[in-house]
Amino acid sequence: MRGRGNAHSSLALGVSWCPATWHPRLDMGRLHRPRSSTSYRNLPHLFLFFLFVGPFSCLGSYSRATELLYSLNEGLPAGVLIGSLAEDLRLLPRSAGRPDPQSQLPERTGAEWNPPLSFSLASRGLSGQYVTLDNRSGELHTSAQEIDREALCVEGGGGTAWSGSVSISSSPSSDSCLLLLDVLVLPQEYFRFVKVKIAIRDINDNAPQFPVSQISVWVPENAPVNTRLAIEHPAVDPDVGINGVQTYRLLDYHGMFTLDVEENENGERTPYLIVMGALDRETQDQYVSIIIAEDGGSPPLLGSATLTIGISDINDNCPLFTDSQINVTVYGNATVGTPIAAVQAVDKDLGTNAQITYSYSQKVPQASKDLFHLDENTGVIKLFSKIGGSVLQSHKLTVLANGPGCIPAVITALVSIIKVIFRPPEIVPRYIANEIDGVVYLKELEPVNTPIAFFTIRDPEGKYKVNCYLDGEGPFRLSPYKPYNNEYLLETTKPMDYELQQFYEVAVVAWNSEGFHVKRVIKVQLLDDNDNAPIFLQPLIELTIEENNSPNAFLTKLYATDADSEERGQVSYFLGADAPSYFSLDSVTGILTVSTQLDREEKEKYRYTVRAVDCGKPPRESVATVALTVLDKNDNSPRFINKDFSFFVPENFPGYGEIGVISVTDADAGRNGWVALSVVNQSDIFVIDTGKDMLRAKVSLDREQQSSYTLWVEAVDGGEPALSSTAKITILLLDINDNPPLVLFPQSNMSYLLVLPSTLPGSPVTEVYAVDKDTGMNAVIAYSIIGRRGPRPESFRIDPKTGNITLEEALLQTDYGLHRLLVKVSDHGYPEPLHSTVMVNLFVNDTVSNESYIESLLRKEPEINIEEKEPQISIEPTHRKVESVSCMPTLVALSVISLGSITLVTGMGIYICLRKGEKHPREDENLEVQIPLKGKIDLHMRERKPMDISNI
């Protein structure tokens, strides 16, 4: 990858300056060499000031110090061309010719500097981290260390610090970042000292980010519409310019707010929250939204934070009483300090805005204030002094509720005093049950009629009748105790349960005929007993876990409750004796785990008991049952019953016939155990019946075209992801006698052969040669002469095995002429042998002088009597071949029996058994019977056409 930065160069000590012409190059561009400055050389004074904005630059003639400026994007990969110092300093070799008038370098000859130039950084420093410099060509490239502008330059830096060969500079402009290098041009006679500035351009590689994830803004509830509040912690984007933060928005404005962005003179943008509606803290005290910051990149990047808008309270509510008047009755013998009433006002505000103080109105007489004290903080009115005989019986107490900045709320308490002249009755208790500080302690499950206390009722005046009764709810009864008067017994009426109620409070009330009442409060506290066993939430805990779990996998957390208190209600958990050893149960927390991996194919369901035992004496326990089901995971590939399947099929097997079943299993369950079979190769010929897993052939198979097939069958299960396996299928086609022998010689019935009369008896004359495409017995060929025609055709004999025709008897003068032999070529196939016939023409003469005569004889239809004598031939295979051939019927029988062809199997077996004992020494070389040509035969004569005979 090559690119060039924007290059800007100038001479630090240059004699003359010139404007440059900008030419974009590649994606970043660079500055082309300026036009010749010859026309400006004679100007006495020339100063050119320019600003580096974009691709403007100026190149001067050579001097001892030079400054170059390049620019490139941050984040470029290694190898990007920044610039060529040799080109931009005009140091490239020139063709020999007139010297450059501007160059101060020595004149060169040829196309190279001699000695050659070299470029190097003044010192290594950090140069190797960001750039690489080719010391021969002067090309400057990016290095493997990616340039990150935000890491190199921090905003706010200023100036340029040159240190070593590389330094970093942040110019006063916030978007300017310079990488500074010092480069030396050698050797000494060409020495140059070059300052290189590389301006790093920003790309949008950083998203805005808020310094905090939660931002809170408080708005007074009385804030007017259009109130603006600055949102602290604005988003920060290390990118600059348009790539920095450009705008803000809220995800939900709640119909009450909007957002505005202000930019200061430094370009910083601050979001402002603007109130758009009336706020009421008492209605809603908080609004939550998401504030989003967006930069100006393409595409823009976003950052977000949660903005919580809290509504602060103001004192816009005053105290209020729910009632305007209360009535209070006080007895004249009431004890000093007794609370007689309490007033309470409500203020909806918060904090100090809701603080309420109570005070009497100035209309309340001082005597009433002295008799009844008002607590200014709680609003409780207490009897402050003893009620005397001269005290007024009716008092009107006006109470004010005061809030900050509010008009007081008013409530009136009307107090009526009832003067007491006689002493009230007395109640004297005597406790039977255990009593401490006025509290009676009873054990739960105490029997009915358990006595608690005796009460004696007395009248100090001795002249009034006193009645007594029990006030309050509970399983208690107060009854007179006979035979004594004014004696009462308090006892229980039914067993009490601590788990239902632990505390009771009843009162013994006595009153006389004058209406004076006296109350004695009795507090009863029940003591717990271990009468409850722990109870599981569910008696059957059904769990599931996927097989191949991690060790110590969490199963569940058992929980049992015990209504008893303290240690009697503390529950511990234990596994039952039937639980497998690899299950663990924490006795304190009840967490049930399994320490080993479970295999569903090994065991799918587990069922065992767990116990919950409390800490009572004696302890109580309960039992629950855990039923764990191991869920299937597709961790088993389909498995074939055999890795290699072999099927024997007779040829000419009908299309889509059943060849054999391919058995496959998958130990997984459900869809994970569902298996689909498919043929990987030979799918154009074979297919699998998915319903039966039956292999079928789409077409009829011919052994003579192909004798065997090797298939690969793939089994894929239904899991996610699916697992698969493959198996090899070998299909062997068994031969059927479906091809008759094919006679290759003689080539036609019109061929003939000259037999000289001098031929000796026993000499071979010619042969019949035939082949059979079938195999085995179906290809064993026998030759026989079934018809003869001629002067003495019986003079010729054919070998039934080889087809060689020999002369049996010496030829006589009367044997001259055409002899025609009809030869039958028959195989030994089953169930029916197939045959072909051929006419062998032998012309007995000294020479062939008239071929046309012979051809005319051949064209005549011969009158030949067909002899139905079958050829006899013996097959003598070797011992090894006998074994091979004897196995074949068995294999054929297995295949054919599966198809129901009992007749075919029986016939082949009978035929093989009849031939089994015969010997054939020549079949050791080849199973297929080959009948060689024997005797001396003129092969040229075999191929030639009938000859014309001019003279006989």
ABEGO torsion letter per residue (X at the ends): XBBBBBBBBBBAABABBBBBBBBBBEAAEBBBBBBBAAAAAABABBBBBBBBBEABBBBBBBBABBBBBBBBBBGBBBGBBAEBAAAAAGABBBBBEBBBAABABBBBBEABBOBBBBBBBABAEAAAAABBBBAAAGBBBBBABBBBAAAABBBGBBEBBBBEABBBBBBABAABBBBBBBBBBOBAAABBBBBBBBBBBBBBABBBBBABABBBBBBBAABBBGBBBBBBGBBBBABBEAABBABBBBABAGGABBBBBBBBAAGBBBBBBBBABBBBAAABABBBBBBBBBBABOBBBBBBBBBBBBBBBBBABBBBBABABBBBBBBAABBBGBBABBBBBBBABBEAAABBBBBBBAABBAAAAAABBBBAAAGBBBBABBBBAABBABBBBBBBBBBBGBBBBBBBBBBBBBBBABBBBBBBBBBABBBBGGBBBBBBGBBBGBBABBBBBBBAAGABBBBBBBBEBEBBBBBBBOABBGBBBBBBABBBBAAABABBBBBBBBBBAAGBBBBBBBBBBBBBBBABBBBBABABBBBBBBBGBBBGBBABBBBBBBABBEAAABBBBBBBAABBAABBBBAAAGBBBBABBBBAAABABBBBBBBBBBABOBBBBBBBBBBBBBBBBBABBBBBABABBBBBBBBGBBBGBBAEBBBBBBABBEAAABBBBBBABGAAABBBBAAAGBBBBABBBBAAABABBBBBBBBBBABOBBBBBBBBBBBBBBBBBABBBBBAOBABAABBBBBBAABBBGBBABBBBBBBABBEAAABBBBBBABBBEABAAABBBBAAAGBBBBABBBBAAABEBBBBBBBBBBABOABBBBBBBBBBBBBBABBABAAAAAAAAABBBBBBBBABBBBBBBBBBAAAAAAAAAAAAAAAAAAAAAGBAAAAAAAAAAAAAAAABBBAAAAABABBBBBBBEBBBAAAAABBBBBBABX
